[in-house]
Amino acid sequence: MVLHHTPSPADIFQDLSNVLAPGGALLICDLCRHEQAWAREACGDLWQGFEPQDFSRWAQAAKLDEGQSVYFALRNGFQIQLRQFFKPANF
């Protein structure tokens, strides 16, 4: 739950892919896209969450394969995405 605080989440995907062992798994948990602008000032958010396609695109660019995904809602109106990505074993 830190990607929404980083200037370039795509770079994080690439950096993690570079250190991930072939066949290794990466789990990403962060906010889904939301319209709660107060979070920028109150929490220091640089991004208002992410569309699932953002993670998929950044993972593909980092040469990671998609695994399972789970999405769940919280009472405060935020939705969380838990995403699994793999580095191919033959990479």
C-alpha positions, -999 to 999 in steps of 0.1 A, spaced: 0 0 0 28 24 -9 26 28 -46 1 56 -44 27 75 -24 55 71 -50 62 94 -80 67 66 -105 50 33 -97 60 19 -131 96 22 -121 89 2 -89 75 -27 -110 107 -26 -131 130 -25 -101 112 -54 -84 113 -74 -116 150 -68 -119 156 -84 -85 130 -111 -86 143 -146 -92 131 -165 -123 98 -182 -113 94 -158 -84 62 -142 -74 54 -105 -67 23 -95 -47 11 -59 -50 -16 -45 -27 -28 -10 -32 -59 12 -37 -81 10 -67 -88 44 -85 -110 66 -64 -123 102 -63 -115 110 -27 -93 141 -33 -90 148 4 -65 119 6 -39 139 -13 -36 165 14 -44 145 45 -24 114 36 2 126 11 -12 105 -17 4 113 -51 -20 91 -69 -57 86 -63 -54 48 -66 -49 28 -98 -70 11 -124 -63 -26 -126 -51 -20 -162 -23 3 -148 -8 -26 -129 -12 -50 -158 5 -26 -182 34 -19 -158 39 -56 -151 39 -64 -188 65 -37 -195 86 -52 -167 82 -87 -183 60 -101 -155 31 -125 -161 -2 -119 -144 -14 -143 -117 -45 -141 -96 -63 -109 -85 -86 -101 -56 -106 -69 -51 -124 -60 -19 -142 -29 -6 -137 -11 27 -164 7 46 -147 41 41 -154 39 4 -119 27 -7 -115 -4 -27 -83 -25 -24 -67 -46 -51 -44 -75 -43 -25 -86 -75 -1 -114 -82 26 -113 -109 53 -138 -118 87 -136 -134 88 -164 -160 109 -193 -150 128 -192 -183 136 -155 -180 
